[in-house]
């Protein structure tokens, strides 16, 4: 279980069994010497503490330390290429490994087949002949000798709480002290757009690094979100057959260079998607999955005709935008009710999306119609700004006052939606800047956290 005061996943009693010969990986003498794969039963030498330095849930692609009972770590001397030992007290390059699922991405659970890859040279931990002797770190690929079945992980996982954070409210570094990372599992940085050559543009590298380091320190994964509503003209040109492969390479390189944890795709232009979009997603996933990078998508029933059901079901998870059912382009109405959330989840269940891959989107904003101020007859308005006008607004979802009508989600509806989302794949938030600080009992994120724990 997680250590007290730590946001990283620190799990004791983890075992690895070779797939080919069914032998457990062990640290001889419980640490201090060679790593072997001879035992047919997992006892003390074959049980380890797994330290996931990315924090949060253990997911494919995370970087880990593996600690034997003596407190010494697995070490690939010279970063890989020779035998493996469990004789190091360091936490440096030679001791760090990526844990990668054989197939798929996302959370790693008991019974999954995984590989351990050195982070410095890219070699895979390998039990020669599938077990029976010494373990090496010289595998060139995740082949038969390198496949391990993992066990001993916790059987319950925290529901996803995914928050979008746009880049138009100031630098990401400035948000490090404002975001309550303890109440989130993922943050999507919005929005990454392609330049004329398909290179992603989001924020200065140093700004992203400051934010990502702070998020990782508290166990939160960070994805760039591609495109965004209205940004399709900066992405869709690169779906063309002569550009798509280079574009996918640019995306992967950007994610790896900036130490990001996956890729979110937020394309909301169904008439400009179709077969080219399907190909783009297939190639993006094909390049991302071997690196343990999840690919997710923001979706909504109204835009679903733009992608095939096969593509829809290929994402590691989807975030369902169950909001904007009314807005500045309509008359007054509920833009994000509980009933609408239920309908959206049912829609995607009927599309064959697995229950735990459906993340329910909720709004930290609302809409105004009528006397909205500054001569406006309709407006998009953040939740915190609604509260600034109406201090008791958190107790309702609708306000009718002084010739203006407001639709939003108050605390009761947000708690109900969070409870609903917990029964699926979690909750997604557009967007974090709309909330009060979580020190306030009117904070929507605080309400979500209290309902999903």
Secondary structure, DSSP 8 states (H G I E B T S, - for coil): ---TT--SEEEEEEEEEETTT--EEEEGGGSSSBEEEEESS--GGG-EEEEETT-SS-BTT-EEEEE-TTS-EEEEGGGSSSBEEEEE---SGGG-EEEEESS--SB--TT-EEEEEETTT--EEEEGGGSSSBEEEEESSS-GGG-EEEE---S----EEEEEEESSSS-SGGGTTTS-GGG-SEEEEEEEEE-TTS-EESS-HHHHHHHHHHHHHTT-EEEEEEE-TT-GGGTGGGGSTTTHHHHHHHHHHHHHHTT--EEEEE---GGG-HHHHHHHHHHHHHHHHTTT-EEEEEE-GGGGGGS-HHHHHHSSEEEE----SS-TTS-S--SS-HHHHHHHHHHHHHTT--GGGEEEEEESEEEEEES-STT-SEEEEEHHHHHHH-TTGGG-SEEEETTEEEE---HHHHHHHHHHHHTTTEEEEE-GGGS--TTSTT-HHHHHHHHH-
